[in-house]
């Protein structure tokens, strides 16, 4: 059964925005900013957005749906339309969005406004305080990430804690840069949308995977489970719908493997982009980004499969994704991510929690949990 309580049909779990100042530094410089810290300047005069994204999912048990909780700490607004429908000049600048599902299939969504948002740090230890809604703490060694929700006016309270078992990293590399500019030659002629995507969209992953404990109360209903968690952070200087047509973000934990992947189609560009991260028992096997079709080794292939009509959003959707990693030495790994619970279904944004299977091709195969998103601001049809 799919029901929805206190659902906001437009506020999403991804973000983007416009004309951001980067704390007085050029966009490509990260000096003195901790890995999970504040990268850009967000305030009511510039539409900029930075967000801290947390997700937790558990396996489906005894024929029920997989339990899940997504928590996003926002500064600013995601898509162009969202600030207007959230109150325009009176819209809260800082807020937390919750999405997910109970094991019985009931889907929930909450928007928790905050009166202020403050990021502080001591070395690499980072804390966030969204006053009146919740807080988060990231340990200096990235071993734990914890969330406390405290919004009694909305009936929301509780905690989430990830115990990390994978290495913090950036999208294209481990430590060099949080941007995608290494994908294109320094002298490449880029259009305006490509300039934003490759040089100003930032991504820092602190907890790529690990065990998670969720213990929250939502509108009087408890949601408690132990599963698998993930946390990253993103920022960008312009609404995602102004420079991108299509975006997949996929995350899974499968036996000893932690993995993630991104596909992006940039508006007005032939440079389709992807990233692949794959870790086995603490050792990184792949951490790269590239233009689709540009490599014969150290790349990923992301393939959606299946075709179903999603009545609430009125569009066709996929059943799942195949992720195929080819390493520098030619070794291949293959994973099948299958959606079991559709926890967000707007025409331009869908999110699933489900199962995952896979491993090294020809080797031992494992099973686990997957969580993935399809952001489609151009409403480009999917036909299988």
C-alpha positions as a Markdown table, in Angstrom:
| # | Residue | x | y | z |
|---|---|---|---|---|
| 1 | Unk | 0.0 | 0.0 | 0.0 |
| 2 | Unk | 1.3 | 3.4 | -0.9 |
| 3 | Unk | 0.0 | 6.3 | 1.1 |
| 4 | Unk | 1.4 | 9.7 | 1.7 |
| 5 | Unk | 1.3 | 11.8 | 4.9 |
| 6 | Unk | 2.2 | 15.5 | 5.1 |
| 7 | Unk | 3.7 | 15.3 | 1.6 |
| 8 | Unk | 5.1 | 18.3 | -0.1 |
| 9 | Unk | 4.8 | 17.5 | -3.8 |
| 10 | Unk | 7.6 | 19.9 | -5.0 |
| 11 | Unk | 10.3 | 20.0 | -2.4 |
| 12 | Unk | 12.9 | 17.4 | -3.3 |
| 13 | Unk | 16.0 | 15.6 | -2.1 |
| 14 | Unk | 18.4 | 17.2 | -4.6 |
| 15 | Unk | 19.4 | 20.8 | -4.8 |
| 16 | Unk | 20.8 | 23.5 | -7.0 |
| 17 | Unk | 20.8 | 27.3 | -7.3 |
| 18 | Unk | 22.1 | 30.5 | -8.7 |
| 19 | Unk | 24.9 | 33.1 | -8.4 |
| 20 | Unk | 26.8 | 31.9 | -5.4 |
| 21 | Unk | 29.9 | 33.5 | -3.9 |
| 22 | Unk | 32.5 | 30.9 | -2.8 |
| 23 | Unk | 33.4 | 32.4 | 0.6 |
| 24 | Unk | 35.7 | 34.9 | -1.0 |
| 25 | Unk | 37.7 | 32.3 | -3.0 |
| 26 | Unk | 37.8 | 31.2 | -6.6 |
| 27 | Unk | 35.4 | 28.2 | -7.1 |
| 28 | Unk | 38.2 | 25.8 | -7.6 |
| 29 | Unk | 40.1 | 26.5 | -4.4 |
| 30 | Unk | 39.3 | 24.5 | -1.3 |
| 31 | Unk | 41.9 | 25.8 | 1.1 |
| 32 | Unk | 40.9 | 25.8 | 4.8 |
| 33 | Unk | 37.5 | 24.3 | 4.0 |
| 34 | Unk | 37.0 | 20.8 | 5.7 |
| 35 | Unk | 35.8 | 18.0 | 3.4 |
| 36 | Unk | 32.2 | 18.3 | 4.6 |
| 37 | Unk | 32.3 | 22.0 | 5.4 |
| 38 | Unk | 30.6 | 25.1 | 3.9 |
| 39 | Unk | 31.9 | 25.7 | 0.3 |
| 40 | Unk | 29.7 | 28.5 | -1.0 |
| 41 | Unk | 27.9 | 31.6 | 0.3 |
| 42 | Unk | 24.2 | 31.0 | 0.6 |
| 43 | Unk | 21.8 | 33.8 | 1.5 |
| 44 | Unk | 18.5 | 35.4 | 0.5 |
| 45 | Unk | 20.2 | 37.8 | -1.9 |
| 46 | Unk | 21.7 | 35.2 | -4.2 |
| 47 | Unk | 19.5 | 32.0 | -4.7 |
| 48 | Unk | 22.6 | 29.8 | -4.0 |
| 49 | Unk | 22.2 | 26.3 | -2.7 |
| 50 | Unk | 24.3 | 24.0 | -0.7 |
| 51 | Unk | 23.0 | 20.8 | 0.9 |
| 52 | Unk | 24.0 | 17.9 | 3.1 |
| 53 | Unk | 22.3 | 14.7 | 2.0 |
| 54 | Unk | 21.8 | 11.6 | 4.2 |
| 55 | Unk | 20.1 | 8.4 | 3.2 |
| 56 | Unk | 19.4 | 5.1 | 5.0 |
| 57 | Unk | 17.7 | 2.0 | 3.7 |
| 58 | Unk | 17.0 | -1.5 | 5.0 |
| 59 | Unk | 16.2 | -4.8 | 3.3 |
| 60 | Unk | 12.6 | -5.8 | 2.7 |
| 61 | Unk | 11.6 | -8.4 | 5.3 |
| 62 | Unk | 8.7 | -10.9 | 5.2 |
| 63 | Unk | 7.1 | -9.5 | 2.0 |
| 64 | Unk | 7.1 | -5.9 | 3.3 |
| 65 | Unk | 8.6 | -2.8 | 1.7 |
| 66 | Unk | 12.2 | -1.8 | 2.4 |
| 67 | Unk | 12.2 | 0.8 | 5.2 |
| 68 | Unk | 14.0 | 4.1 | 4.3 |
| 69 | Unk | 14.7 | 7.6 | 5.5 |
| 70 | Unk | 16.3 | 10.4 | 3.4 |
| 71 | Unk | 17.3 | 13.6 | 5.2 |
| 72 | Unk | 18.5 | 16.6 | 3.4 |
| 73 | Unk | 19.8 | 19.8 | 5.1 |
| 74 | Unk | 19.2 | 22.6 | 2.7 |
| 75 | Unk | 20.4 | 26.1 | 2.3 |
| 76 | Unk | 18.5 | 27.7 | -0.6 |
| 77 | Unk | 16.2 | 26.1 | -3.1 |
| 78 | Unk | 16.6 | 23.2 | -5.6 |
| 79 | Unk | 14.8 | 23.9 | -8.9 |
| 80 | Unk | 13.8 | 27.3 | -10.4 |
| 81 | Unk | 10.1 | 26.9 | -9.5 |
| 82 | Unk | 10.5 | 25.8 | -5.9 |
| 83 | Unk | 11.2 | 29.1 | -4.2 |
| 84 | Unk | 8.2 | 30.7 | -5.8 |
| 85 | Unk | 5.8 | 27.9 | -4.8 |
| 86 | Unk | 7.4 | 27.8 | -1.3 |
| 87 | Unk | 6.5 | 31.5 | -0.6 |
| 88 | Unk | 8.8 | 33.6 | -2.9 |
| 89 | Unk | 10.5 | 36.3 | -0.9 |
| 90 | Unk | 8.9 | 34.8 | 2.3 |
| 91 | Unk | 10.1 | 31.3 | 1.7 |
| 92 | Unk | 12.4 | 29.9 | 4.4 |
| 93 | Unk | 16.0 | 30.0 | 3.3 |
| 94 | Unk | 17.0 | 27.1 | 5.5 |
| 95 | Unk | 15.0 | 23.9 | 5.9 |
| 96 | Unk | 15.2 | 20.1 | 6.2 |
| 97 | Unk | 13.4 | 17.7 | 3.9 |
| 98 | Unk | 12.5 | 14.2 | 4.9 |
| 99 | Unk | 11.4 | 11.4 | 2.5 |
| 100 | Unk | 11.0 | 7.7 | 2.9 |
| 101 | Unk | 8.8 | 4.8 | 3.6 |
| 102 | Unk | 7.6 | 2.6 | 6.5 |
| 103 | Unk | 7.9 | -1.2 | 6.2 |
| 104 | Unk | 4.1 | -1.3 | 5.5 |
| 105 | Unk | 4.6 | 0.8 | 2.3 |
| 106 | Unk | 3.3 | 4.1 | 3.7 |
| 107 | Unk | 5.3 | 6.9 | 2.1 |
| 108 | Unk | 6.1 | 10.1 | 4.0 |
| 109 | Unk | 7.5 | 13.5 | 3.2 |
| 110 | Unk | 8.1 | 16.4 | 5.6 |
| 111 | Unk | 9.4 | 20.0 | 5.1 |
| 112 | Unk | 10.9 | 21.3 | 8.3 |
| 113 | Unk | 11.7 | 25.1 | 8.2 |
| 114 | Unk | 14.6 | 26.4 | 10.3 |
| 115 | Unk | 15.1 | 29.9 | 11.5 |
| 116 | Unk | 18.8 | 29.7 | 10.7 |
| 117 | Unk | 21.5 | 27.3 | 9.6 |
| 118 | Unk | 25.0 | 27.3 | 10.9 |
| 119 | Unk | 28.0 | 25.2 | 9.9 |
| 120 | Unk | 30.9 | 25.0 | 12.2 |
| 121 | Unk | 34.0 | 22.9 | 12.4 |
| 122 | Unk | 37.1 | 22.0 | 14.4 |
| 123 | Unk | 39.6 | 20.6 | 11.9 |
| 124 | Unk | 37.7 | 18.1 | 9.8 |
| 125 | Unk | 34.9 | 17.6 | 12.4 |
| 126 | Unk | 31.9 | 19.4 | 11.1 |
| 127 | Unk | 28.6 | 20.3 | 12.8 |
| 128 | Unk | 25.4 | 21.7 | 11.3 |
| 129 | Unk | 22.6 | 23.4 | 13.3 |
| 130 | Unk | 19.3 | 24.0 | 11.5 |
| 131 | Unk | 17.6 | 25.9 | 14.4 |
| 132 | Unk | 14.2 | 24.6 | 15.2 |
| 133 | Unk | 14.5 | 21.5 | 12.9 |
| 134 | Unk | 17.6 | 19.4 | 13.5 |
| 135 | Unk | 21.3 | 19.1 | 13.7 |
| 136 | Unk | 24.1 | 16.9 | 12.3 |
| 137 | Unk | 27.7 | 16.0 | 13.4 |
| 138 | Unk | 30.4 | 14.5 | 11.2 |
| 139 | Unk | 33.4 | 13.1 | 13.0 |
| 140 | Unk | 36.9 | 14.3 | 12.2 |
| 141 | Unk | 38.0 | 10.9 | 10.9 |
| 142 | Unk | 34.6 | 10.3 | 9.0 |
| 143 | Unk | 34.0 | 7.2 | 11.1 |
| 144 | Unk | 30.5 | 8.4 | 12.2 |
| 145 | Unk | 27.8 | 10.8 | 10.9 |
| 146 | Unk | 24.8 | 11.4 | 13.1 |
| 147 | Unk | 21.6 | 13.3 | 12.7 |
| 148 | Unk | 19.2 | 14.6 | 15.4 |
| 149 | Unk | 15.7 | 15.7 | 14.3 |
| 150 | Unk | 13.8 | 17.9 | 16.7 |
| 151 | Unk | 10.7 | 19.6 | 15.2 |
| 152 | Unk | 7.9 | 19.0 | 17.7 |
| 153 | Unk | 5.5 | 21.3 | 15.8 |
| 154 | Unk | 5.6 | 18.8 | 13.0 |
| 155 | Unk | 5.6 | 15.7 | 15.1 |
| 156 | Unk | 9.2 | 14.9 | 14.1 |
| 157 | Unk | 11.9 | 13.7 | 16.4 |
| 158 | Unk | 14.7 | 11.1 | 16.7 |
| 159 | Unk | 18.1 | 10.1 | 15.5 |
| 160 | Unk | 20.1 | 8.5 | 12.7 |
| 161 | Unk | 23.7 | 7.4 | 12.9 |
| 162 | Unk | 26.0 | 6.0 | 10.1 |
| 163 | Unk | 29.1 | 4.0 | 11.1 |
| 164 | Unk | 31.3 | 4.5 | 8.0 |
| 165 | Unk | 33.2 | 1.6 | 6.5 |
| 166 | Unk | 34.5 | 3.3 | 3.3 |
| 167 | Unk | 36.9 | 6.0 | 2.3 |
| 168 | Unk | 35.8 | 9.7 | 2.0 |
| 169 | Unk | 36.4 | 10.9 | -1.6 |
| 170 | Unk | 35.5 | 13.4 | -4.3 |
| 171 | Unk | 33.6 | 12.6 | -7.5 |
| 172 | Unk | 36.6 | 12.1 | -9.8 |
| 173 | Unk | 39.4 | 11.3 | -7.3 |
| 174 | Unk | 40.2 | 10.8 | -3.6 |
| 175 | Unk | 41.6 | 14.2 | -2.6 |
| 176 | Unk | 42.5 | 16.5 | -5.5 |
| 177 | Unk | 39.3 | 18.5 | -6.3 |
| 178 | Unk | 35.6 | 18.4 | -5.6 |
| 179 | Unk | 34.8 | 19.5 | -9.2 |
| 180 | Unk | 34.6 | 17.6 | -12.5 |
| 181 | Unk | 37.0 | 19.9 | -14.5 |
| 182 | Unk | 39.6 | 17.1 | -14.9 |
| 183 | Unk | 37.2 | 15.4 | -17.4 |
| 184 | Unk | 37.7 | 18.1 | -20.1 |
| 185 | Unk | 41.0 | 19.5 | -21.5 |
| 186 | Unk | 42.1 | 22.8 | -20.0 |
| 187 | Unk | 41.8 | 24.5 | -23.4 |
| 188 | Unk | 38.4 | 22.9 | -24.3 |
| 189 | Unk | 35.8 | 25.3 | -25.5 |
| 190 | Unk | 32.8 | 24.8 | -23.2 |
| 191 | Unk | 29.3 | 26.3 | -23.6 |
| 192 | Unk | 27.8 | 28.2 | -20.6 |
| 193 | Unk | 26.1 | 25.1 | -19.2 |
| 194 | Unk | 29.2 | 23.0 | -19.5 |
| 195 | Unk | 31.2 | 25.7 | -17.7 |
| 196 | Unk | 28.8 | 25.4 | -14.7 |
| 197 | Unk | 28.6 | 21.6 | -14.7 |
| 198 | Unk | 32.3 | 20.8 | -15.0 |
| 199 | Unk | 33.8 | 23.8 | -13.0 |
| 200 | Unk | 31.2 | 24.9 | -10.5 |
| 201 | Unk | 29.1 | 21.9 | -9.4 |
| 202 | Unk | 30.9 | 20.5 | -6.4 |
| 203 | Unk | 30.5 | 17.0 | -4.8 |
| 204 | Unk | 32.2 | 15.7 | -1.6 |
| 205 | Unk | 31.4 | 12.3 | -0.2 |
| 206 | Unk | 32.2 | 11.7 | 3.5 |
| 207 | Unk | 30.5 | 8.4 | 4.2 |
| 208 | Unk | 30.2 | 6.3 | 1.1 |
| 209 | Unk | 28.7 | 3.4 | 3.0 |
| 210 | Unk | 28.3 | 1.7 | 6.4 |
| 211 | Unk | 25.8 | 0.4 | 8.9 |
| 212 | Unk | 23.1 | 2.8 | 10.0 |
| 213 | Unk | 20.7 | 2.9 | 12.9 |
| 214 | Unk | 17.4 | 4.8 | 12.5 |
| 215 | Unk | 15.1 | 5.6 | 15.4 |
| 216 | Unk | 12.7 | 8.4 | 14.6 |
| 217 | Unk | 9.0 | 9.3 | 15.3 |
| 218 | Unk | 7.0 | 10.8 | 12.5 |
| 219 | Unk | 3.5 | 12.1 | 13.3 |
| 220 | Unk | 3.3 | 9.7 | 16.2 |
| 221 | Unk | 4.5 | 6.7 | 14.2 |
| 222 | Unk | 7.8 | 5.1 | 15.0 |
| 223 | Unk | 10.3 | 4.2 | 12.3 |
| 224 | Unk | 13.1 | 2.0 | 13.6 |
| 225 | Unk | 15.5 | -0.1 | 11.6 |
| 226 | Unk | 19.1 | -1.1 | 11.1 |
| 227 | Unk | 20.3 | -0.9 | 7.5 |
| 228 | Unk | 22.9 | 0.7 | 5.3 |
| 229 | Unk | 23.6 | 4.5 | 5.1 |
| 230 | Unk | 25.3 | 7.0 | 2.9 |
| 231 | Unk | 26.2 | 10.8 | 3.2 |
| 232 | Unk | 27.5 | 13.3 | 0.8 |
| 233 | Unk | 27.4 | 17.1 | 0.2 |
| 234 | Unk | 26.8 | 19.2 | -3.0 |
| 235 | Unk | 26.7 | 22.8 | -4.1 |
| 236 | Unk | 26.3 | 24.6 | -7.4 |
| 237 | Unk | 25.8 | 28.2 | -8.6 |
| 238 | Unk | 22.7 | 27.9 | -10.7 |
| 239 | Unk | 19.5 | 25.9 | -10.7 |
| 240 | Unk | 20.0 | 22.4 | -12.0 |
| 241 | Unk | 17.1 | 22.7 | -14.5 |
| 242 | Unk | 18.9 | 25.6 | -16.2 |
| 243 | Unk | 21.9 | 23.6 | -17.3 |
| 244 | Unk | 21.1 | 19.9 | -17.0 |
| 245 | Unk | 18.5 | 17.7 | -18.8 |
| 246 | Unk | 18.9 | 14.3 | -17.1 |
| 247 | Unk | 20.6 | 13.0 | -14.0 |
| 248 | Unk | 20.9 | 9.5 | -12.4 |
| 249 | Unk | 22.4 | 9.0 | -9.0 |
| 250 | Unk | 22.8 | 5.4 | -7.8 |
| 251 | Unk | 24.2 | 4.1 | -4.5 |
| 252 | Unk | 24.4 | 0.5 | -3.2 |
| 253 | Unk | 26.1 | -1.7 | -0.6 |
| 254 | Unk | 26.4 | -5.3 | -1.8 |
| 255 | Unk | 28.2 | -7.7 | 0.5 |
| 256 | Unk | 31.8 | -6.3 | 0.9 |
| 257 | Unk | 31.2 | -3.7 | -1.9 |
| 258 | Unk | 30.3 | 0.0 | -1.5 |
| 259 | Unk | 29.5 | 1.6 | -4.8 |
| 260 | Unk | 28.0 | 4.7 | -6.4 |
| 261 | Unk | 27.5 | 6.1 | -9.9 |
| 262 | Unk | 26.2 | 9.2 | -11.7 |
| 263 | Unk | 25.1 | 9.9 | -15.2 |
| 264 | Unk | 24.4 | 13.4 | -16.4 |
| 265 | Unk | 23.2 | 14.9 | -19.7 |
| 266 | Unk | 24.1 | 18.6 | -19.9 |
| 267 | Unk | 21.7 | 20.9 | -21.7 |
| 268 | Unk | 22.9 | 21.7 | -25.2 |
| 269 | Unk | 25.9 | 19.5 | -24.9 |
| 270 | Unk | 27.1 | 16.2 | -26.5 |
| 271 | Unk | 29.4 | 15.6 | -23.6 |
| 272 | Unk | 27.4 | 13.0 | -21.5 |
| 273 | Unk | 29.1 | 12.5 | -18.2 |
| 274 | Unk | 29.4 | 9.7 | -15.7 |
| 275 | Unk | 31.2 | 8.8 | -12.5 |
| 276 | Unk | 32.0 | 5.4 | -11.0 |
| 277 | Unk | 33.1 | 4.6 | -7.4 |
| 278 | Unk | 33.7 | 1.0 | -6.3 |
| 279 | Unk | 35.3 | -0.1 | -3.1 |
| 280 | Unk | 35.9 | -3.6 | -1.8 |
| 281 | Unk | 36.5 | -4.3 | 1.9 |
| 282 | Unk | 38.0 | -0.8 | 2.4 |
| 283 | Unk | 40.2 | -0.8 | -0.8 |
| 284 | Unk | 39.1 | 1.5 | -3.6 |
| 285 | Unk | 38.9 | -0.3 | -6.9 |
| 286 | Unk | 37.6 | 2.6 | -9.0 |
| 287 | Unk | 37.1 | 6.3 | -8.3 |
| 288 | Unk | 36.8 | 8.2 | -11.6 |
| 289 | Unk | 34.7 | 10.4 | -13.8 |
| 290 | Unk | 34.8 | 10.6 | -17.6 |
| 291 | Unk | 32.9 | 11.4 | -20.7 |
| 292 | Unk | 30.7 | 8.6 | -21.9 |
| 293 | Unk | 32.4 | 6.5 | -24.5 |
| 294 | Unk | 35.8 | 8.2 | -24.1 |
| 295 | Unk | 37.7 | 5.3 | -22.4 |
| 296 | Unk | 38.5 | 1.6 | -23.0 |
| 297 | Unk | 39.5 | 1.0 | -19.3 |
| 298 | Unk | 38.8 | 2.6 | -15.9 |
| 299 | Unk | 35.2 | 3.5 | -16.8 |
| 300 | Unk | 31.6 | 2.6 | -15.9 |
| 301 | Unk | 28.5 | 1.7 | -18.0 |
| 302 | Unk | 25.2 | 2.7 | -16.5 |
| 303 | Unk | 22.2 | 1.1 | -18.2 |
| 304 | Unk | 18.5 | 1.5 | -17.1 |
| 305 | Unk | 16.3 | -1.4 | -17.9 |
| 306 | Unk | 12.6 | -2.3 | -17.8 |
| 307 | Unk | 9.6 | -0.2 | -18.5 |
| 308 | Unk | 6.6 | 0.7 | -16.3 |
| 309 | Unk | 4.1 | 3.5 | -16.2 |
| 310 | Unk | 4.0 | 5.4 | -12.9 |
| 311 | Unk | 0.4 | 6.7 | -12.6 |
| 312 | Unk | 1.0 | 9.3 | -9.8 |
| 313 | Unk | 3.6 | 11.1 | -11.9 |
| 314 | Unk | 2.2 | 10.3 | -15.3 |
| 315 | Unk | 5.5 | 9.1 | -16.9 |
| 316 | Unk | 7.3 | 5.9 | -17.8 |
| 317 | Unk | 10.0 | 4.8 | -15.4 |
| 318 | Unk | 12.6 | 2.1 | -15.3 |
| 319 | Unk | 12.6 | -1.1 | -13.2 |
| 320 | Unk | 16.2 | -0.8 | -12.3 |
| 321 | Unk | 19.8 | -0.3 | -13.4 |
| 322 | Unk | 22.8 | -2.4 | -14.5 |
| 323 | Unk | 26.2 | -1.0 | -13.4 |
| 324 | Unk | 29.2 | -2.4 | -15.1 |
| 325 | Unk | 32.6 | -1.3 | -13.8 |
| 326 | Unk | 35.8 | -1.9 | -15.9 |
| 327 | Unk | 38.9 | -1.3 | -13.9 |
| 328 | Unk | 42.3 | 0.0 | -15.2 |
| 329 | Unk | 43.6 | -3.6 | -15.3 |
| 330 | Unk | 40.6 | -4.8 | -17.3 |
| 331 | Unk | 38.8 | -6.6 | -14.4 |
| 332 | Unk | 35.0 | -6.2 | -14.6 |
| 333 | Unk | 32.4 | -6.0 | -11.9 |
| 334 | Unk | 28.6 | -6.0 | -12.5 |
| 335 | Unk | 25.7 | -5.1 | -10.2 |
| 336 | Unk | 21.9 | -5.2 | -10.7 |
| 337 | Unk | 20.0 | -2.5 | -8.8 |
| 338 | Unk | 16.2 | -3.1 | -8.6 |
| 339 | Unk | 13.7 | -0.7 | -7.2 |
| 340 | Unk | 11.2 | -2.1 | -4.7 |
| 341 | Unk | 9.8 | 1.0 | -3.0 |
| 342 | Unk | 9.1 | 4.2 | -5.0 |
| 343 | Unk | 9.3 | 6.9 | -2.3 |
| 344 | Unk | 9.2 | 10.0 | -4.5 |
| 345 | Unk | 7.3 | 10.2 | -7.7 |
| 346 | Unk | 7.1 | 13.6 | -9.4 |
| 347 | Unk | 7.2 | 13.9 | -13.3 |
| 348 | Unk | 10.7 | 15.4 | -13.0 |
| 349 | Unk | 12.0 | 13.4 | -10.0 |
| 350 | Unk | 11.8 | 9.8 | -8.9 |
| 351 | Unk | 13.5 | 8.0 | -6.0 |
| 352 | Unk | 13.6 | 4.3 | -5.3 |
| 353 | Unk | 14.8 | 2.0 | -2.5 |
| 354 | Unk | 15.4 | -1.6 | -3.3 |
| 355 | Unk | 17.7 | -4.6 | -3.6 |
| 356 | Unk | 21.1 | -5.1 | -5.3 |
| 357 | Unk | 23.1 | -8.1 | -6.4 |
| 358 | Unk | 26.4 | -8.6 | -8.0 |
| 359 | Unk | 30.2 | -8.7 | -7.7 |
| 360 | Unk | 33.2 | -9.5 | -9.8 |
| 361 | Unk | 32.3 | -11.0 | -13.1 |
| 362 | Unk | 32.9 | -14.8 | -12.9 |
| 363 | Unk | 33.5 | -14.5 | -9.1 |
| 364 | Unk | 31.4 | -14.7 | -5.9 |
| 365 | Unk | 28.1 | -12.8 | -6.0 |
| 366 | Unk | 26.5 | -11.0 | -3.1 |
| 367 | Unk | 23.2 | -9.2 | -2.3 |
| 368 | Unk | 22.5 | -6.0 | -0.6 |
| 369 | Unk | 20.5 | -2.7 | -0.6 |
| 370 | Unk | 20.2 | 0.0 | -3.3 |
| 371 | Unk | 19.0 | 3.6 | -3.2 |
| 372 | Unk | 18.8 | 5.6 | -6.4 |
| 373 | Unk | 17.3 | 8.8 | -8.0 |
| 374 | Unk | 16.3 | 9.9 | -11.4 |
| 375 | Unk | 16.1 | 13.7 | -11.8 |
| 376 | Unk | 14.6 | 14.7 | -15.2 |
| 377 | Unk | 14.0 | 18.5 | -15.3 |
| 378 | Unk | 13.7 | 18.4 | -19.2 |
| 379 | Unk | 10.9 | 15.8 | -18.9 |
| 380 | Unk | 12.8 | 13.7 | -21.5 |
| 381 | Unk | 10.7 | 10.6 | -22.1 |
| 382 | Unk | 12.0 | 7.2 | -21.0 |
| 383 | Unk | 10.9 | 4.4 | -23.3 |
| 384 | Unk | 13.0 | 1.5 | -22.1 |
